[in-house]
Amino acid sequence: MRTTLDFSDHLLKRAKFAAFKRGVTLRELVSNALKHELASSVQPAKKFRRVRFPIVASKSPGELHLTQTGMMALELEGESRRSGFSL
């Protein structure tokens, strides 16, 4: 397959010189460089973890009006329960 790539003059000269020193064609040098780059950048797919949201009980279901202070108090309460401390 053929394609056209635009390189800076300086980069192209360096690539041609590197190909000459290695005894390969410019096409082989670029092809090998792409293969190497693509092989090293492949990462295994990340597994998704299920996220659990905190559940906040309400005295009147369907409504929950909390201030920032109230939220902080609930967070501290939950953290203390999870760590085995009680407030």
Residue frames as a rotation matrix with the C-alpha (Angstrom) as fourth column:
MET 1
0.591 0.806 0.000 0.00
0.806 -0.591 0.000 0.00
0.000 0.000 -1.000 0.00
ARG 2
-0.465 -0.734 0.494 1.32
0.725 -0.637 -0.264 3.46
0.508 0.235 0.828 -0.81
THR 3
0.683 0.608 -0.405 0.88
0.728 -0.612 0.308 6.61
-0.061 -0.505 -0.861 1.21
THR 4
0.067 -0.630 0.773 2.39
0.366 -0.705 -0.607 10.06
0.928 0.324 0.184 1.38
LEU 5
0.549 0.012 -0.836 3.97
0.829 -0.130 0.543 11.39
-0.102 -0.991 -0.082 4.55
ASP 6
0.593 -0.359 0.721 5.32
0.024 -0.887 -0.462 14.87
0.805 0.291 -0.517 5.20
PHE 7
0.502 -0.543 -0.673 8.51
0.857 0.205 0.473 15.08
-0.119 -0.815 0.568 7.25
SER 8
0.826 -0.358 -0.436 10.67
-0.285 -0.932 0.224 18.07
-0.487 -0.061 -0.872 8.02
ASP 9
0.694 -0.622 -0.361 13.80
-0.401 0.083 -0.913 18.24
0.598 0.778 -0.192 5.86
HIS 10
-0.187 -0.811 0.555 16.02
-0.944 -0.007 -0.329 17.73
0.271 -0.585 -0.764 8.88
LEU 11
0.129 0.313 0.941 14.12
-0.650 0.743 -0.158 14.61
-0.749 -0.591 0.299 10.04
LEU 12
0.966 0.257 -0.038 14.09
-0.186 0.582 -0.792 13.11
-0.181 0.772 0.610 6.56
LYS 13
0.367 -0.910 -0.196 17.86
-0.622 -0.083 -0.779 13.62
0.692 0.407 -0.596 6.19
ARG 14
-0.306 -0.456 0.836 18.45
-0.939 0.292 -0.184 11.97
-0.161 -0.841 -0.517 9.57
ALA 15
0.489 0.580 0.651 16.20
-0.439 0.809 -0.392 9.05
-0.754 -0.094 0.650 8.62
LYS 16
0.920 -0.191 -0.343 17.95
-0.275 0.311 -0.910 8.55
0.281 0.931 0.234 5.27
PHE 17
-0.021 -0.989 0.149 21.34
-0.812 -0.070 -0.579 8.63
0.583 -0.133 -0.802 6.99
ALA 18
-0.162 0.035 0.986 20.18
-0.827 0.541 -0.155 6.14
-0.539 -0.840 -0.059 9.65
ALA 19
0.840 0.501 0.208 18.84
-0.286 0.734 -0.616 3.82
-0.461 0.458 0.760 6.94
PHE 20
0.632 -0.682 -0.367 22.14
-0.464 0.046 -0.885 4.05
0.621 0.729 -0.287 5.06
LYS 21
-0.267 -0.778 0.569 24.14
-0.935 0.065 -0.350 3.27
0.235 -0.625 -0.744 8.21
ARG 22
-0.035 0.349 0.937 21.95
-0.621 0.727 -0.293 0.24
-0.783 -0.592 0.191 8.95
GLY 23
-0.923 -0.377 -0.081 22.05
-0.279 0.507 0.816 -1.00
-0.266 0.775 -0.573 5.38
VAL 24
-0.349 0.880 0.322 18.29
0.769 0.466 -0.437 -0.85
-0.535 0.095 -0.839 4.88
THR 25
-0.495 0.279 0.823 15.99
0.594 -0.584 0.554 1.19
0.635 0.763 0.123 2.69
LEU 26
-0.893 0.251 0.373 14.15
-0.401 -0.820 -0.410 4.22
0.203 -0.515 0.833 3.99
ARG 27
0.057 0.963 -0.265 10.91
-0.665 0.235 0.709 2.25
0.744 0.136 0.654 3.54
GLU 28
0.125 -0.077 -0.989 12.23
0.438 0.899 -0.014 -0.57
0.890 -0.431 0.146 5.76
LEU 29
-0.856 -0.500 -0.132 13.44
0.357 -0.388 -0.850 1.89
0.374 -0.775 0.510 8.40
VAL 30
-0.640 0.683 0.352 10.08
-0.723 -0.690 0.024 3.67
0.259 -0.239 0.936 8.58
SER 31
0.234 0.753 -0.615 8.14
-0.425 0.649 0.632 0.39
0.875 0.113 0.471 8.51
ASN 32
-0.170 -0.389 -0.905 10.24
0.613 0.678 -0.406 -1.10
0.772 -0.624 0.123 11.32
ALA 33
-0.970 -0.182 0.161 9.95
0.014 -0.702 -0.712 2.11
0.242 -0.689 0.684 13.36
LEU 34
-0.256 0.953 0.162 6.14
-0.841 -0.302 0.449 2.05
0.477 -0.022 0.879 13.01
LYS 35
0.283 0.332 -0.900 5.98
0.023 0.935 0.353 -1.64
0.959 -0.120 0.257 13.95
HIS 36
-0.567 -0.597 -0.567 8.14
0.601 0.171 -0.781 -1.02
0.563 -0.784 0.263 17.01
GLU 37
-0.905 0.245 0.347 6.11
-0.373 -0.850 -0.372 2.03
0.204 -0.466 0.861 18.10
LEU 38
0.016 0.992 -0.129 2.77
-0.777 0.093 0.623 0.29
0.630 0.090 0.772 17.65
ALA 39
0.139 -0.019 -0.990 3.93
0.299 0.954 0.023 -2.85
0.944 -0.299 0.139 19.47
SER 40
-0.747 -0.520 -0.413 5.20
0.538 -0.109 -0.836 -0.89
0.389 -0.847 0.362 22.45
SER 41
-0.845 0.439 0.306 2.11
-0.506 -0.840 -0.193 1.30
0.173 -0.318 0.932 22.73
VAL 42
-0.048 0.847 -0.529 -0.39
-0.216 0.509 0.833 -1.56
0.975 0.154 0.159 22.87
GLN 43
-0.806 -0.131 0.577 -1.77
-0.583 0.006 -0.813 -1.82
0.104 -0.991 -0.081 26.38
PRO 44
-0.802 0.554 -0.225 -4.15
0.552 0.830 0.075 -4.43
0.229 -0.064 -0.971 27.72
ALA 45
-0.139 0.855 0.499 -7.76
0.054 -0.497 0.866 -3.38
0.989 0.148 0.023 27.94
LYS 46
-0.881 -0.134 0.453 -8.66
-0.405 -0.279 -0.871 -1.96
0.243 -0.951 0.191 31.32
LYS 47
-0.485 0.747 -0.454 -11.28
0.728 0.633 0.263 -3.79
0.484 -0.203 -0.851 33.33
PHE 48
-0.259 0.497 0.828 -14.10
-0.349 -0.848 0.399 -1.63
0.900 -0.186 0.393 34.52
ARG 49
-0.906 -0.011 -0.422 -14.76
0.383 0.398 -0.833 -1.67
0.178 -0.917 -0.357 38.22
ARG 50
0.128 0.990 0.063 -18.23
0.688 -0.134 0.713 -1.31
0.715 -0.048 -0.698 39.60
VAL 51
-0.800 -0.351 0.487 -18.55
-0.016 -0.798 -0.602 1.96
0.600 -0.489 0.633 41.46
ARG 52
-0.081 0.769 -0.635 -20.62
0.927 0.291 0.235 2.02
0.365 -0.570 -0.736 44.63
PHE 53
-0.329 0.071 0.942 -22.15
-0.052 -0.997 0.056 5.32
0.943 -0.031 0.332 45.53
PRO 54
-0.992 -0.007 -0.128 -22.81
0.128 0.066 -0.990 6.21
0.016 -0.998 -0.065 49.15
ILE 55
-0.169 0.985 0.030 -26.42
0.543 0.067 0.837 5.83
0.823 0.158 -0.546 50.20
VAL 56
-0.970 -0.086 0.226 -27.79
-0.108 -0.683 -0.722 8.59
0.216 -0.725 0.654 52.39
ALA 57
-0.438 0.849 -0.295 -30.92
0.891 0.453 -0.019 7.91
0.118 -0.271 -0.955 54.40
SER 58
-0.783 0.281 0.555 -33.64
-0.163 -0.954 0.253 10.54
0.601 0.108 0.792 54.40
LYS 59
-0.850 0.526 0.011 -36.32
0.054 0.108 -0.993 11.18
-0.523 -0.844 -0.120 57.01
SER 60
0.277 0.931 -0.239 -38.75
-0.314 -0.148 -0.938 12.02
-0.908 0.335 0.251 54.23
PRO 61
-0.289 -0.443 0.849 -38.16
0.550 0.649 0.525 9.68
-0.784 0.619 0.056 51.26
GLY 62
0.401 0.379 0.834 -38.00
0.915 -0.213 -0.344 11.38
0.047 0.901 -0.432 47.90
GLU 63
0.799 -0.157 0.581 -36.43
-0.073 -0.983 -0.166 14.53
0.597 0.091 -0.797 49.32
LEU 64
0.439 -0.715 -0.544 -33.04
0.887 0.250 0.387 15.18
-0.141 -0.653 0.744 50.72
HIS 65
0.772 -0.179 0.610 -31.85
0.027 -0.949 -0.313 18.71
0.635 0.258 -0.728 51.42
LEU 66
0.552 -0.671 -0.495 -28.30
0.812 0.297 0.502 18.81
-0.190 -0.679 0.709 52.66
THR 67
0.907 -0.405 -0.118 -25.92
-0.412 -0.910 -0.041 21.63
-0.090 0.085 -0.992 53.25
GLN 68
0.295 -0.886 -0.357 -22.20
-0.370 0.238 -0.898 21.28
0.881 0.397 -0.258 52.71
THR 69
-0.435 -0.415 0.799 -21.77
-0.882 0.018 -0.471 20.90
0.181 -0.910 -0.374 56.45
GLY 70
0.423 0.702 0.573 -24.42
-0.750 0.626 -0.214 18.17
-0.509 -0.339 0.791 56.51
MET 71
0.861 -0.156 -0.484 -22.67
-0.281 0.647 -0.708 16.29
0.424 0.746 0.513 53.70
MET 72
-0.150 -0.986 0.077 -19.34
-0.568 0.022 -0.822 16.52
0.809 -0.167 -0.564 55.50
ALA 73
-0.233 0.144 0.962 -20.93
-0.939 0.223 -0.261 15.16
-0.252 -0.964 0.084 58.67
LEU 74
0.801 0.581 0.146 -22.44
-0.507 0.787 -0.352 12.22
-0.320 0.208 0.925 56.77
GLU 75
0.554 -0.682 -0.477 -19.09
-0.310 0.363 -0.879 11.48
0.773 0.635 -0.010 55.10
LEU 76
-0.420 -0.732 0.537 -17.32
-0.773 -0.020 -0.634 11.48
0.474 -0.681 -0.557 58.47
GLU 77
0.153 0.584 0.797 -20.00
-0.861 0.474 -0.183 9.23
-0.485 -0.659 0.576 59.93
GLY 78
0.940 0.219 -0.263 -19.64
-0.334 0.754 -0.566 6.77
0.075 0.619 0.781 57.07
GLU 79
0.184 -0.957 -0.226 -15.87
-0.407 0.135 -0.903 6.76
0.895 0.258 -0.364 57.27
SER 80
-0.412 -0.328 0.850 -15.94
-0.907 0.058 -0.417 6.18
0.088 -0.943 -0.321 61.01
ARG 81
0.560 0.675 0.480 -18.38
-0.676 0.707 -0.207 3.26
-0.480 -0.208 0.852 60.56
ARG 82
0.851 -0.264 -0.455 -16.18
-0.225 0.599 -0.769 1.68
0.475 0.756 0.450 57.89
SER 83
-0.132 -0.991 0.033 -13.08
-0.405 0.024 -0.914 2.02
0.905 -0.134 -0.405 60.06
GLY 84
-0.069 0.172 -0.983 -14.80
0.627 0.774 0.091 0.62
0.776 -0.609 -0.161 63.15
PHE 85
-0.942 -0.217 -0.255 -15.00
0.335 -0.598 -0.728 3.86
0.005 -0.772 0.636 65.15
SER 86
0.072 0.991 0.114 -18.19
0.933 -0.108 0.342 5.43
0.351 0.082 -0.933 66.34
LEU 87
-0.638 -0.272 0.720 -18.87
0.165 -0.962 -0.217 9.11
0.752 -0.020 0.659 66.74
